[in-house]
Amino acid sequence: MNAILPLLATLFAAPAAAANAEGQELATKLATANAGYADMVANIDMRLADAKGREAVRVLRMSVLEREGGDYSLLEFQSPADLKGMVLLSHPGKDTDQQWLYLPALDRTQRITSGRISSSFGGSEFAYEDMTSISVDKHSWTLLEPAACGEAQCTRLQAEPRYEGSGYQRRVLWLSDDSRRLEHVDFYGRDGAHQKTLTYDDYVEVTQGVWRARDWTMVNHRTQRKTVLHFDQIALGNGLTVAEFSPEVLD
Amino acid sequence: MMLFALLGASALAQDTFSTRGRAAAESRVFVTRPPRTAQRGGVTGSLVGEPDFHWKKPKGRWELRLTPFFRADSHDFARTHVDLRHAELKLRGESNFRFAAGIGQFRFSTMVGAAPIDVINQTDQVEDLDGRAKLGQPYVQVSTGDSELQVSAWYLPYQRARTFPSLEGRLRPLFGIDAANPTWESVLGAWHPSGAIRVTRDTSWMRVAGTGYAGISRDPRFIAQFTDARVGVAYDRLHQLSVDAAAFSDVVTFKVEGATSWWRADHLFSWRASAGLQTIHQGLFGSRADMLLFAEYHVDRRPIGTPVTTNNNDVFLGMRLAHNDAQSTVWTAGGSVDLTTGFLSGRLQLDRRLRDHWVAGVQANAFLGSRIATEWWLGGESYLQGHLSYYF
């Protein structure tokens, strides 16, 4: 287990210093803290809002299997009806992730190449690369100076992708020193501009000691578009197996 | 813990049965009068239904799928038809062994302009000339392997005959096709068993596969009949070996496919090959739209006495523009030119979601060329098509 699902991570207090080694250590600590849940299933309400506030709704079903080297995940659209059955399967790898997209209209499975991972996922403000776990090994981690986040103080951890095709120059994770949770993530585009912010709210204790954020809000500062994911019926330890996350099961 | 157990149970129970599918009204508007006297209709209408039922056992041990299809057409009784696209049971063991049986669909080719190595399913030709619609194929399949190496074998006990427009229908050759009385090279007729084996190797940057097939050809050979103005169809024995490969780089995917075939008892030999690439351009002109571009070359060399092909020396160029908006607006365009005859066919299509369950689309299809082309009869059959679909 060397991956962080950023929305799902819990945080332990971290020292505030600027050093790659410490950044790497904190990232590993975060990943370790998130380990041991075996698997997770959840329903997701995805609300897409444009700059004028007009909304469209998608419903998805998510399954995640904890794996050494990166968690496997399946995202299946339940609505709108013409997308029902569309499935995104993600296998994080040591150097690069593998993602497959099953399109029911074509009855075909397509490989998502590295050149496509920064594309919009389902018309949302999330990219394909946002829908897989953030692997510790595939990023360079730097601990930044702490900063205020609301009334609290936050530790800031910077992740620079070391894989091909990312739409981001870097991400900055804001970790509350009070709640010891991930508060939000700033996404910086290839041009270095602050492109998007993902905020986590409504943490619930799914089972003893395991906390999950139920609301993820991604705001695109360039387009003023917003996507809100609301997680419901979160369940851990369902006995999922690797066979259920094979590309062959998509067809 | 009780709350956790209840949440888990209700979440998993949702996977046991699901329904999806569509019902649609379609219309074709032909830009010219029917070129043949028997043909009817400059404007045709169709009603289409394709529900798709899934039963899945939690943890994916087995899966049942039933997908009936029907079309009722206002002008062509041969286009009015019913089929089972899927009626299959899939079983998965604890190991990597998988078993499946029933009626299903299998596509191997990743080309867009043609599918030179697809060999298992029969084409539902009355649905569309592009050959993408396939009839359900009875099969038994065993597979093993993991995400890096897979081996599959199929036993195909029955052969479906290709569908063709009737004499009254549009998009048919000068002479009608007597599809209801095919000739089979095998004395077992449609029950002549066929089989296939496919080995696929997947890595993070490439996929390569080899397929062997023995049985009856899905491509029919056309034969003149003395007792009927229509041409007859014959299905010959076929042995085929094919290889297909794709290499995935940052924004470009390279694809090559090739097949060699031995037809009939006298072993007429043919070969075909395709090569292509596709590229993706994200954030087109600063927007959130993505554009996929395709370029392919297809060559198909067949001797007299084997089924004719329209992909003997063709270049295909295509484009898919996804707006990535809430309405899932997508433009697709594609055109193919026969470098030998100059025959040109092209399509431009727009699809967009209107509301949660409703999707509308329009397409324009054009055929231009001289009478020396195999597909010259399409020259007067350019048409517009629209659909309004309700998805459930």
Boltz contact constraints between the chains, C-beta under 6 A:
constraints:
  - contact:
      token1: [A, 41]
      token2: [B, 11]
      max_distance: 6.0
  - contact:
      token1: [A, 48]
      token2: [B, 326]
      max_distance: 6.0
  - contact:
      token1: [A, 56]
      token2: [B, 326]
      max_distance: 6.0
  - contact:
      token1: [A, 80]
      token2: [B, 356]
      max_distance: 6.0
  - contact:
      token1: [A, 81]
      token2: [B, 357]
      max_distance: 6.0
  - contact:
      token1: [A, 81]
      token2: [B, 391]
      max_distance: 6.0
  - contact:
      token1: [A, 81]
      token2: [B, 392]
      max_distance: 6.0
  - contact:
      token1: [A, 82]
      token2: [B, 359]
      max_distance: 6.0
  - contact:
      token1: [A, 82]
      token2: [B, 391]
      max_distance: 6.0
  - contact:
      token1: [A, 84]
      token2: [B, 20]
      max_distance: 6.0
  - contact:
      token1: [A, 85]
      token2: [B, 20]
      max_distance: 6.0
  - contact:
      token1: [A, 93]
      token2: [B, 204]
      max_distance: 6.0
  - contact:
      token1: [A, 96]
      token2: [B, 204]
      max_distance: 6.0
  - contact:
      token1: [A, 98]
      token2: [B, 204]
      max_distance: 6.0
  - contact:
      token1: [A, 111]
      token2: [B, 248]
      max_distance: 6.0
  - contact:
      token1: [A, 113]
      token2: [B, 248]
      max_distance: 6.0
  - contact:
      token1: [A, 113]
      token2: [B, 253]
      max_distance: 6.0
  - contact:
      token1: [A, 114]
      token2: [B, 250]
      max_distance: 6.0
  - contact:
      token1: [A, 115]
      token2: [B, 250]
      max_distance: 6.0
  - contact:
      token1: [A, 115]
      token2: [B, 251]
      max_distance: 6.0
  - contact:
      token1: [A, 115]
      token2: [B, 280]
      max_distance: 6.0
  - contact:
      token1: [A, 116]
      token2: [B, 280]
      max_distance: 6.0
  - contact:
      token1: [A, 119]
      token2: [B, 282]
      max_distance: 6.0
  - contact:
      token1: [A, 119]
      token2: [B, 290]
      max_distance: 6.0
  - contact:
      token1: [A, 120]
      token2: [B, 288]
      max_distance: 6.0
  - contact:
      token1: [A, 120]
      token2: [B, 324]
      max_distance: 6.0
  - contact:
      token1: [A, 123]
      token2: [B, 324]
      max_distance: 6.0
  - contact:
      token1: [A, 123]
      token2: [B, 325]
      max_distance: 6.0
  - contact:
      token1: [A, 123]
      token2: [B, 326]
      max_distance: 6.0
  - contact:
      token1: [A, 164]
      token2: [B, 250]
      max_distance: 6.0
  - contact:
      token1: [A, 165]
      token2: [B, 250]
      max_distance: 6.0
  - contact:
      token1: [A, 207]
      token2: [B, 4]
      max_distance: 6.0
  - contact:
      token1: [A, 233]
      token2: [B, 7]
      max_distance: 6.0
  - contact:
      token1: [A, 233]
      token2: [B, 11]
      max_distance: 6.0
  - contact:
      token1: [A, 235]
      token2: [B, 7]
      max_distance: 6.0
  - contact:
      token1: [A, 235]
      token2: [B, 8]
      max_distance: 6.0
  - contact:
      token1: [A, 235]
      token2: [B, 11]
      max_distance: 6.0
  - contact:
      token1: [A, 238]
      token2: [B, 8]
      max_distance: 6.0
  - contact:
      token1: [A, 243]
      token2: [B, 92]
      max_distance: 6.0
  - contact:
      token1: [A, 244]
      token2: [B, 60]
      max_distance: 6.0
  - contact:
      token1: [A, 246]
      token2: [B, 147]
      max_distance: 6.0
  - contact:
      token1: [A, 247]
      token2: [B, 147]
      max_distance: 6.0
